[in-house]
Amino acid sequence: MSAFAPPAPLQGVIQPEQVAIAEASGTQLTAASRRAYAEVMKLRLGAARELLRAELAATPAAPSPVLVANCADFAELMITQDASRYTALTNAQDARLSALSRAPASAMRDYARAEITLQLGLSQLIFRHLVAGGFHLRSGFHQMQAVVKRYPSFAPARKTLGICQFAVGSLPEGYHWLLTLLGLSADVGVGLKNLTLAASQPNDFQTESLIYLTLIRESYYKKPEEALRLVERLHTQQPDNLLFAYLLISVQKRQRHGEAALAAYRSRPTGADYLPVAHLHHMAADLLLYKGDYTNSERENLTFLRENKGQHYRKDAAFKLYLAAWLSGQPAATLARYREQINQPGPTDVEEDNYAQHYYHQAQALHPLLTRARLQIDGGYNRAALATLRSFQPTPATLLRDRIEEPYRRARAYQGLGVLDSAKLAYERTLAVSGDAAPYYFAPQAALQLGYMAQEARNPALARIYFQKALRYPWHEYKNSTDAKANLALRELK
């Protein structure tokens, strides 16, 4: 698709006659659907739906407009998580599946049916309809396998199958009972091969495939440079694309480029044409908190809580409001109000919400210096963090948690500055102070980082020791993601 195609050499040139043949044979989106999909990718859903209106009226069972219409509804539901829209949008997804059953078989028809089934399952899971969601995910997964088998050269199906295979194959051991119950199994390596194929050859969903592949490599395989290059290029090519702006902010934030992420946030496209993305305010609140701009961080999180229609990240936002108020010396009544907000009913599926809830129940005071240093490191202000840590003076009364956290924070700051010898020593000290059973995430994360460093130094035997050590720690707030990363790293060593 020309609107989202990466530049050569990633994509060849599709000639107009090839497009016509592909549309007629059901292997490409129609021209109107392609334009609408470009608007979906920009999160301009009203414009996308308007572009689809005539085609859907003329051919209500045509796979191309039906699929893109569903992508618009799915994007709205996943991003806003608006419960008041759930019934209407999932009913529409069911109706589209019924319409597709009347269309003649083709690669696009079969792909659209499998894709919409998966989107319906994910929609149901997000809103806690677990049985129906699990059924549709299982059905969609098997349907997509059948599409790839029947149409092996149809790249979009390999995109979705690859994502499914990676997601299933990388689930931590604690979720294997669920996979057994659903009858699902997958190989991570096969999933990545399918996704790579979809990202490397011309097709309507090539850029989407490339985004998924690059973000997986960034998050699980320590390849941040690829992700930064991609999101910067996409944002430069389409500055009016809100999704690409979101990705740029998100990747810069994860890579601790606080100032760059804030700049991207402030220059993002805005206006009534775009789907409201409340989560952007929560991301900005984090970035401002890292910088020590507590007043504006508080303002952004209050905006998030006011505009957010979903349930996720509410506990995390309340926790960050508490931190901003505490670190800026606000009255005790304000601190108590924000702290109690953490405990309001809501899910803890997201690790950040789980961490906030754990903090509330633990009822153990945070250390102001270590907290400030943690936030500075998260924003990439590593020299400021080391200066903050120099004021930390442990005493016999210092909590074990704080004695473990201090060398861990020091290690993160040194690693961020590229002073790897000092980082390794501080990570090793974290492991030594923690022992094998402390219920905190500092030691497991230290072991994971030491494993990555050994892997980078081409010492697979030592890397394996550290990754296995990361897996052996008992419960901690980030165990699911830590274990997933350690397991994937171990598979890479084989």
Backbone torsions as a table, in degrees:
resi	resn	phi	psi	omega
1	MET	NA	123.8	-170.1
2	SER	-64.1	-32.4	-175.3
3	ALA	-66.1	-25.5	-175.6
4	PHE	-124.6	9.6	-175.6
5	ALA	-71.7	129.7	172.2
6	PRO	-64.4	155.0	179.9
7	PRO	-68.4	163.4	174.7
8	ALA	-57.2	148.7	10.0
9	PRO	-90.9	8.3	-176.3
10	LEU	-69.5	-27.9	-177.7
11	GLN	-132.3	137.3	173.3
12	GLY	-84.0	-179.2	-178.5
13	VAL	-95.6	126.1	177.0
14	ILE	-94.7	121.3	-178.7
15	GLN	-76.9	151.4	-178.3
16	PRO	-54.6	-39.9	-179.5
17	GLU	-66.5	-31.2	176.2
18	GLN	-66.4	-38.7	178.6
19	VAL	-62.1	-45.8	-178.8
20	ALA	-60.9	-43.8	179.1
21	ILE	-63.7	-43.3	-178.2
22	ALA	-65.1	-40.5	178.3
23	GLU	-63.7	-44.1	-178.1
24	ALA	-65.2	-34.6	-177.5
25	SER	-88.0	-0.3	176.7
26	GLY	78.0	32.3	177.7
27	THR	-116.1	-3.4	176.7
28	GLN	-136.0	157.0	172.5
29	LEU	-65.5	149.9	172.3
30	THR	-70.0	166.1	-177.2
31	ALA	-60.1	-43.7	-179.7
32	ALA	-66.1	-41.0	179.1
33	SER	-67.1	-34.4	179.1
34	ARG	-65.3	-42.0	177.7
35	ARG	-65.2	-39.0	179.0
36	ALA	-66.4	-40.1	178.9
37	TYR	-63.4	-36.5	176.3
38	ALA	-61.0	-37.1	177.6
39	GLU	-71.3	-36.6	175.0
40	VAL	-59.6	-44.5	179.9
41	MET	-64.0	-25.4	176.1
42	LYS	-86.0	-3.4	-175.8
43	LEU	65.5	30.1	171.9
44	ARG	-103.3	76.9	-169.2
45	LEU	-72.6	-33.3	177.0
46	GLY	-61.1	-44.2	178.3
47	ALA	-64.1	-39.5	179.4
48	ALA	-62.3	-46.0	-178.4
49	ARG	-65.4	-35.7	178.4
50	GLU	-66.1	-40.5	179.0
51	LEU	-65.1	-27.7	-177.8
52	LEU	-87.2	-15.8	-169.3
53	ARG	-55.3	-51.2	-176.0
54	ALA	-66.1	-42.5	-178.1
55	GLU	-65.2	-40.8	179.3
56	LEU	-68.6	-34.5	177.7
57	ALA	-67.0	-37.9	-178.1
58	ALA	-78.7	-38.8	-176.6
59	THR	-135.9	77.3	-172.8
60	PRO	-66.5	-14.4	179.0
61	ALA	-108.5	8.0	-179.2
62	ALA	-69.3	128.8	-174.0
63	PRO	-59.0	-38.1	-172.7
64	SER	-63.3	-57.1	179.0
65	PRO	-69.0	-31.8	178.1
66	VAL	-62.2	-44.1	179.8
67	LEU	-63.6	-47.4	-177.1
68	VAL	-67.0	-37.0	175.8
69	ALA	-60.7	-39.1	179.2
70	ASN	-69.9	-36.3	176.8
71	CYS	-60.0	-37.8	178.5
72	ALA	-64.8	-46.1	179.5
73	ASP	-65.4	-41.4	-179.4
74	PHE	-63.9	-43.1	178.1
75	ALA	-60.7	-43.4	179.1
76	GLU	-60.7	-45.8	-176.1
77	LEU	-68.3	-41.6	-178.5
78	MET	-69.9	-38.1	-175.1
79	ILE	-80.2	-44.5	-178.0
80	THR	-85.8	-30.1	-174.6
81	GLN	50.1	43.2	-177.5
82	ASP	-84.7	108.3	-176.9
83	ALA	-62.1	-28.6	-179.2
84	SER	-69.1	-15.7	179.7
85	ARG	-101.7	-5.7	-171.3
86	TYR	-61.4	-52.0	-174.5
87	THR	-62.2	-46.8	-178.6
88	ALA	-62.5	-42.9	-175.2
89	LEU	-75.1	-36.5	177.9
90	THR	-73.9	-33.1	173.7
91	ASN	-63.0	-38.4	177.9
92	ALA	-64.9	-37.0	177.6
93	GLN	-64.3	-43.0	176.4
94	ASP	-59.7	-42.8	-179.5
95	ALA	-63.6	-36.9	179.3
96	ARG	-67.5	-37.8	176.7
97	LEU	-63.0	-39.4	177.1
98	SER	-64.5	-41.1	179.2
99	ALA	-62.9	-42.1	-178.7
100	LEU	-65.8	-28.0	179.2
101	SER	-66.2	-18.2	178.8
102	ARG	-91.9	-9.4	-178.4
103	ALA	-85.2	150.4	177.4
104	PRO	-66.2	150.0	-178.9
105	ALA	-63.7	139.6	173.8
106	SER	-163.6	169.8	178.5
107	ALA	-59.4	-44.6	-177.9
108	MET	-69.0	-40.0	179.1
109	ARG	-61.9	-49.2	-176.9
110	ASP	-67.4	-37.6	177.2
111	TYR	-65.1	-46.0	-179.2
112	ALA	-60.0	-40.8	-179.4
113	ARG	-64.6	-44.1	178.7
114	ALA	-66.8	-41.7	-178.8
115	GLU	-63.7	-45.6	-179.3
116	ILE	-66.7	-36.5	176.4
117	THR	-60.9	-43.8	177.3
118	LEU	-64.8	-41.8	179.4
119	GLN	-64.4	-37.7	176.6
120	LEU	-63.9	-43.1	178.9
121	GLY	-61.8	-44.1	178.5
122	LEU	-64.9	-39.5	177.4
123	SER	-60.0	-43.4	-179.5
124	GLN	-67.1	-39.7	179.1
125	LEU	-64.4	-42.6	-179.5
126	ILE	-57.8	-34.6	-178.7
127	PHE	-100.3	22.7	168.7
128	ARG	70.2	20.5	172.5
129	HIS	-91.7	78.1	-164.7
130	LEU	-71.3	-40.1	-177.3
131	VAL	-67.6	-51.0	179.0
132	ALA	-63.2	-40.6	179.6
133	GLY	-63.6	-44.2	178.2
134	GLY	-62.5	-40.0	178.9
135	PHE	-61.4	-47.1	-177.3
136	HIS	-71.3	-33.7	176.0
137	LEU	-64.5	-44.4	178.8
138	ARG	-62.0	-46.1	-179.6
139	SER	-63.1	-45.0	-179.4
140	GLY	-64.6	-38.6	178.6
141	PHE	-61.2	-48.2	-179.4
142	HIS	-67.9	-36.4	176.2
143	GLN	-62.0	-42.4	-178.4
144	MET	-67.0	-35.9	174.4
145	GLN	-59.2	-41.7	-179.5
146	ALA	-67.1	-36.8	178.4
147	VAL	-63.2	-44.9	179.8
148	VAL	-63.9	-38.2	179.4
149	LYS	-67.1	-39.2	-177.2
150	ARG	-79.8	-34.1	-178.2
151	TYR	-126.4	71.9	-172.0
152	PRO	-62.5	-21.5	-179.5
153	SER	-94.9	3.7	-178.6
154	PHE	-86.3	98.9	-170.2
155	ALA	-62.4	-38.4	-178.4
156	PRO	-56.2	-36.9	179.2
157	ALA	-66.2	-35.3	177.6
158	ARG	-67.7	-31.5	175.8
159	LYS	-58.8	-54.5	-176.3
160	THR	-70.0	-41.0	178.2
161	LEU	-62.2	-40.9	179.1
162	GLY	-60.9	-42.3	177.7
163	ILE	-62.8	-45.0	179.0
164	CYS	-60.8	-45.8	-178.9
165	GLN	-63.2	-41.1	178.3
166	PHE	-65.6	-45.2	-178.4
167	ALA	-61.5	-45.1	-179.7
168	VAL	-68.1	-45.0	-176.2
169	GLY	-70.0	-22.8	-176.6
170	SER	-99.2	1.2	179.2
171	LEU	-61.8	138.7	178.5
172	PRO	-61.1	160.8	-175.6
173	GLU	-56.8	-32.5	-178.6
174	GLY	-63.1	-15.1	-179.7
175	TYR	-103.7	3.1	-176.2
176	HIS	-64.7	-28.6	176.8
177	TRP	-60.6	-36.7	179.9
178	LEU	-67.4	-40.9	178.6
179	LEU	-64.1	-40.1	177.6
180	THR	-62.2	-43.4	-179.9
181	LEU	-61.8	-39.4	-178.8
182	LEU	-84.6	-9.1	-178.6
183	GLY	70.1	36.8	-178.0
184	LEU	-113.8	140.6	171.9
185	SER	-150.6	152.5	-177.8
186	ALA	-162.3	158.0	178.3
187	ASP	-108.9	125.1	-178.5
188	VAL	-58.6	-42.9	-178.5
189	GLY	-61.8	-42.2	177.7
190	VAL	-64.4	-40.2	178.2
191	GLY	-60.5	-44.0	179.4
192	LEU	-65.9	-35.5	177.4
193	LYS	-64.4	-43.3	178.4
194	ASN	-63.3	-43.2	-179.7
195	LEU	-66.4	-38.8	177.8
196	THR	-63.6	-40.4	178.6
197	LEU	-61.9	-44.9	-179.5
198	ALA	-66.2	-30.2	-178.6
199	ALA	-81.4	-15.1	-171.0
200	SER	-109.0	0.4	178.7
201	GLN	-131.9	152.1	-175.5
202	PRO	-60.0	126.9	171.8
203	ASN	-166.0	165.7	-174.9
204	ASP	-61.7	-24.4	-174.7
205	PHE	-114.3	26.3	-176.0
206	GLN	-64.7	-45.5	-178.5
207	THR	-65.5	-40.7	175.6
208	GLU	-57.8	-44.4	178.3
209	SER	-60.7	-43.9	-178.7
210	LEU	-63.9	-38.4	177.9
211	ILE	-62.7	-49.5	179.8
212	TYR	-58.8	-47.6	-177.7
213	LEU	-60.9	-45.3	-176.4
214	THR	-68.5	-38.7	179.0
215	LEU	-69.2	-35.0	174.7
216	ILE	-63.5	-44.7	-179.5
217	ARG	-66.4	-33.4	176.5
218	GLU	-67.9	-48.9	-171.8
219	SER	-75.9	-37.2	-171.7
220	TYR	-109.1	-18.3	-174.8
221	TYR	-124.7	15.8	173.6
222	LYS	54.7	51.3	177.8
223	LYS	-120.6	62.1	-174.7
224	PRO	-68.2	-30.3	-175.7
225	GLU	-61.5	-40.0	179.2
226	GLU	-60.5	-45.2	-178.1
227	ALA	-64.8	-43.0	179.7
228	LEU	-62.6	-43.4	179.6
229	ARG	-62.0	-43.6	-177.0
230	LEU	-65.1	-51.6	-174.6
231	VAL	-68.0	-32.9	176.6
232	GLU	-66.6	-40.6	179.6
233	ARG	-66.6	-45.2	-179.9
234	LEU	-61.7	-42.5	-179.6
235	HIS	-65.5	-38.2	178.1
236	THR	-65.9	-40.6	-179.3
237	GLN	-67.8	-35.6	-176.2
238	GLN	-135.2	76.9	-179.5
239	PRO	-65.2	-14.8	177.9
240	ASP	-90.9	9.3	-177.1
241	ASN	-96.9	110.8	-177.2
242	LEU	-69.7	-35.0	177.4
243	LEU	-62.1	-44.5	179.8
244	PHE	-65.6	-36.0	175.6
245	ALA	-64.2	-42.2	177.5
246	TYR	-59.9	-45.4	179.8
247	LEU	-63.0	-40.0	178.7
248	LEU	-62.8	-46.0	178.0
249	ILE	-61.0	-45.2	-175.5
250	SER	-64.0	-46.9	-179.1
251	VAL	-67.3	-43.9	177.9
252	GLN	-60.0	-39.8	178.8
253	LYS	-65.2	-46.6	179.8
254	ARG	-62.4	-33.7	-179.1
255	GLN	-87.3	10.5	175.1
256	ARG	63.4	37.3	173.6
257	HIS	-103.0	71.5	-170.6
258	GLY	-59.3	-45.2	-177.7
259	GLU	-67.1	-41.0	178.9
260	ALA	-65.1	-39.4	179.0
261	ALA	-65.1	-41.5	177.7
262	LEU	-63.7	-40.2	178.3
263	ALA	-62.3	-41.2	178.6
264	ALA	-66.1	-38.3	178.1
265	TYR	-62.3	-45.0	-176.4
266	ARG	-70.2	-23.3	-179.2
267	SER	-101.1	8.7	-177.5
268	ARG	-64.9	151.0	176.3
269	PRO	-69.7	141.8	-179.3
270	THR	-135.1	168.4	176.6
271	GLY	135.3	167.4	-175.8
272	ALA	-68.4	-17.1	-179.3
273	ASP	-72.1	-18.8	-174.1
274	TYR	-97.3	148.3	171.9
275	LEU	-62.8	129.9	177.2
276	PRO	-64.1	129.4	179.4
277	VAL	-118.3	89.0	-175.8
278	ALA	-61.8	-30.3	-176.0
279	HIS	-61.4	-24.2	176.9
280	LEU	-58.6	-36.5	179.1
281	HIS	-67.6	-35.8	177.8
282	HIS	-67.2	-40.6	176.7
283	MET	-62.6	-43.6	178.9
284	ALA	-63.4	-38.3	178.4
285	ALA	-60.4	-42.0	176.1
286	ASP	-59.9	-48.3	-176.6
287	LEU	-61.4	-39.3	178.8
288	LEU	-71.7	-34.1	176.1
289	LEU	-63.9	-42.5	178.1
290	TYR	-58.7	-37.6	-175.9
291	LYS	-78.0	-14.5	-176.7
292	GLY	88.7	12.6	177.0
293	ASP	-91.1	76.5	-169.4
294	TYR	-69.3	-35.3	-179.1
295	THR	-63.1	-48.3	-179.0
296	ASN	-73.7	-29.8	174.3
297	SER	-62.5	-45.1	178.0
298	GLU	-60.4	-43.8	-179.8
299	ARG	-61.1	-43.5	-178.8
300	GLU	-66.8	-40.0	179.5
301	ASN	-70.1	-35.1	175.3
302	LEU	-64.6	-37.1	175.4
303	THR	-63.9	-43.7	178.0
304	PHE	-57.8	-49.6	-177.5
305	LEU	-64.8	-31.5	179.3
306	ARG	-74.2	-38.3	-173.6
307	GLU	-94.2	-22.4	-175.9
308	ASN	-70.6	126.6	-179.9
309	LYS	-96.7	-7.0	-179.7
310	GLY	-96.1	-175.3	-177.2
311	GLN	-107.4	-18.7	-176.9
312	HIS	-77.4	149.6	178.5
313	TYR	70.9	5.3	177.3
314	ARG	-71.1	-42.5	177.9
315	LYS	-64.9	-41.0	178.3
316	ASP	-63.0	-41.4	178.7
317	ALA	-63.0	-41.2	178.3
318	ALA	-64.1	-40.1	177.7
319	PHE	-62.8	-43.1	179.7
320	LYS	-68.5	-33.1	173.7
321	LEU	-62.9	-41.8	177.1
322	TYR	-60.7	-45.8	-179.4
323	LEU	-61.7	-45.0	-179.4
324	ALA	-61.7	-41.8	179.6
325	ALA	-68.4	-41.3	-178.8
326	TRP	-65.8	-49.4	-176.6
327	LEU	-69.7	-21.5	178.3
328	SER	-96.9	5.4	173.9
329	GLY	73.5	33.4	178.7
330	GLN	-74.0	164.4	-176.5
331	PRO	-60.0	154.8	-178.4
332	ALA	-59.1	-34.1	-179.5
333	ALA	-64.2	-36.6	177.7
334	THR	-66.9	-43.7	178.3
335	LEU	-60.3	-44.4	-178.1
336	ALA	-63.8	-39.0	-179.5
337	ARG	-64.4	-46.1	179.8
338	TYR	-67.1	-37.9	-179.6
339	ARG	-64.2	-42.3	179.5
340	GLU	-67.1	-27.5	178.5
341	GLN	-63.3	-29.8	178.3
342	ILE	-58.6	-36.2	-172.2
343	ASN	-88.6	6.9	175.9
344	GLN	-65.5	149.6	-177.9
345	PRO	-54.8	137.2	179.6
346	GLY	170.4	161.2	-177.0
347	PRO	-71.9	157.4	175.3
348	THR	-125.1	28.2	179.1
349	ASP	-63.2	-39.3	-179.4
350	VAL	-76.3	134.6	-174.3
351	GLU	-60.0	-34.6	178.9
352	GLU	-64.5	-39.8	176.5
353	ASP	-67.9	-38.5	178.1
354	ASN	-62.3	-42.1	178.5
355	TYR	-62.5	-44.4	-179.9
356	ALA	-61.9	-43.7	179.7
357	GLN	-65.7	-39.7	177.8
358	HIS	-62.6	-41.6	177.3
359	TYR	-59.4	-43.2	-178.6
360	TYR	-61.3	-47.5	-176.6
361	HIS	-72.4	-31.5	-179.2
362	GLN	-66.1	-32.6	176.8
363	ALA	51.1	41.8	179.7
364	GLN	-117.3	123.8	-173.5
365	ALA	-60.0	138.8	174.9
366	LEU	-78.7	152.7	176.5
367	HIS	-86.5	124.1	-174.5
368	PRO	-61.5	-38.4	-179.1
369	LEU	-68.5	-44.0	-179.4
370	LEU	-67.6	-37.0	178.1
371	THR	-65.3	-44.5	179.3
372	ARG	-62.9	-41.6	179.4
373	ALA	-64.6	-41.3	178.6
374	ARG	-58.3	-46.8	-178.8
375	LEU	-65.1	-40.6	178.4
376	GLN	-62.1	-41.6	179.1
377	ILE	-65.2	-42.2	179.3
378	ASP	-59.8	-28.4	178.3
379	GLY	-91.7	-1.8	-179.1
380	GLY	85.9	12.5	179.2
381	TYR	-92.0	66.1	-168.3
382	ASN	-71.9	-38.7	178.9
383	ARG	-66.0	-40.0	176.2
384	ALA	-63.0	-37.3	179.2
385	ALA	-65.2	-43.1	178.2
386	LEU	-63.1	-37.3	176.4
387	ALA	-64.3	-40.0	177.3
388	THR	-63.3	-43.2	-177.4
389	LEU	-67.2	-24.6	178.9
390	ARG	-63.8	-21.3	179.6
391	SER	-85.8	-6.8	-179.1
392	PHE	-76.9	120.6	-179.4
393	GLN	-126.2	99.6	-179.0
394	PRO	-68.4	150.1	176.2
395	THR	-128.1	171.3	177.0
396	PRO	-56.7	-23.1	-179.1
397	ALA	-88.6	-4.1	-178.2
398	THR	-64.6	134.2	-179.0
399	LEU	-61.6	146.9	176.1
400	LEU	-56.9	-41.7	179.0
401	ARG	-54.0	-44.1	-177.6
402	ASP	-72.4	-33.5	178.8
403	ARG	-70.1	-27.8	174.9
404	ILE	-79.3	-39.8	-174.6
405	GLU	-67.7	-35.6	-175.1
406	GLU	-57.3	-52.7	178.4
407	PRO	-67.2	-29.7	178.0
408	TYR	-64.0	-45.8	178.5
409	ARG	-63.8	-39.8	178.7
410	ARG	-61.2	-42.5	179.5
411	ALA	-62.0	-43.6	-179.5
412	ARG	-62.1	-40.0	180.0
413	ALA	-66.4	-44.8	178.5
414	TYR	-62.9	-41.0	179.0
415	GLN	-62.8	-40.8	177.9
416	GLY	-62.8	-28.8	178.4
417	LEU	-88.4	-4.7	-179.0
418	GLY	80.9	13.5	178.5
419	VAL	-92.4	79.0	-165.9
420	LEU	-73.0	-34.1	178.4
421	ASP	-61.3	-45.0	178.2
422	SER	-66.4	-36.8	178.3
423	ALA	-63.4	-44.4	179.8
424	LYS	-61.0	-44.8	179.8
425	LEU	-60.6	-42.2	-179.0
426	ALA	-70.4	-36.3	175.0
427	TYR	-64.4	-42.3	178.2
428	GLU	-62.0	-38.5	178.2
429	ARG	-65.9	-36.0	176.0
430	THR	-58.7	-46.2	179.3
431	LEU	-62.7	-41.4	-177.4
432	ALA	-66.5	-44.6	-178.4
433	VAL	-69.1	-35.8	-176.4
434	SER	-70.8	-40.1	-168.0
435	GLY	73.6	-164.1	-172.6
436	ASP	-100.4	-3.0	-171.4
437	ALA	-130.2	2.4	-179.5
438	ALA	-63.9	130.6	-173.3
439	PRO	-84.1	50.8	-179.7
440	TYR	-129.2	158.2	-175.0
441	TYR	-84.1	-6.6	-173.0
442	PHE	-62.8	-48.6	-178.4
443	ALA	-67.9	-46.3	176.8
444	PRO	-57.6	-40.5	178.2
445	GLN	-68.3	-37.0	177.2
446	ALA	-62.5	-43.5	178.6
447	ALA	-62.9	-41.2	178.7
448	LEU	-61.3	-45.7	-179.2
449	GLN	-66.4	-38.8	176.6
450	LEU	-63.7	-35.7	175.7
451	GLY	-63.5	-44.1	177.6
452	TYR	-62.1	-40.5	-179.5
453	MET	-65.2	-41.7	178.0
454	ALA	-65.4	-38.6	177.4
455	GLN	-62.7	-43.3	178.6
456	GLU	-63.9	-32.9	179.7
457	ALA	-84.4	7.9	179.1
458	ARG	60.0	45.6	175.5
459	ASN	-122.5	76.8	-173.6
460	PRO	-63.8	-32.3	-179.6
461	ALA	-63.6	-45.3	179.3
462	LEU	-69.2	-39.1	178.2
463	ALA	-59.2	-42.6	179.9
464	ARG	-60.8	-41.6	179.4
465	ILE	-59.1	-45.9	-177.8
466	TYR	-69.7	-41.5	179.6
467	PHE	-64.0	-41.4	177.5
468	GLN	-64.9	-36.1	177.4
469	LYS	-63.9	-41.4	178.6
470	ALA	-58.8	-35.8	-178.9
471	LEU	-73.3	-26.1	-173.2
472	ARG	-79.1	-14.0	-177.9
473	TYR	-68.7	146.9	179.0
474	PRO	-71.4	-169.3	-175.3
475	TRP	-53.5	138.2	168.2
476	HIS	-151.1	170.8	-169.5
477	GLU	-61.5	-27.6	-175.8
478	TYR	-116.8	29.6	-174.7
479	LYS	-63.7	-41.2	-177.5
480	ASN	-58.4	-51.3	-177.5
481	SER	-71.3	-36.0	178.5
482	THR	-64.0	-46.2	-180.0
483	ASP	-64.5	-40.3	179.2
484	ALA	-60.8	-44.2	-179.4
485	LYS	-67.6	-41.2	180.0
486	ALA	-65.1	-41.9	179.5
487	ASN	-64.2	-42.7	178.2
488	LEU	-64.4	-38.7	178.6
489	ALA	-64.9	-38.9	178.1
490	LEU	-64.4	-38.4	177.9
491	ARG	-64.7	-35.5	178.6
492	GLU	-65.0	-29.4	-177.2
493	LEU	-75.3	-17.4	-175.5
494	LYS	-71.5	NA	NA
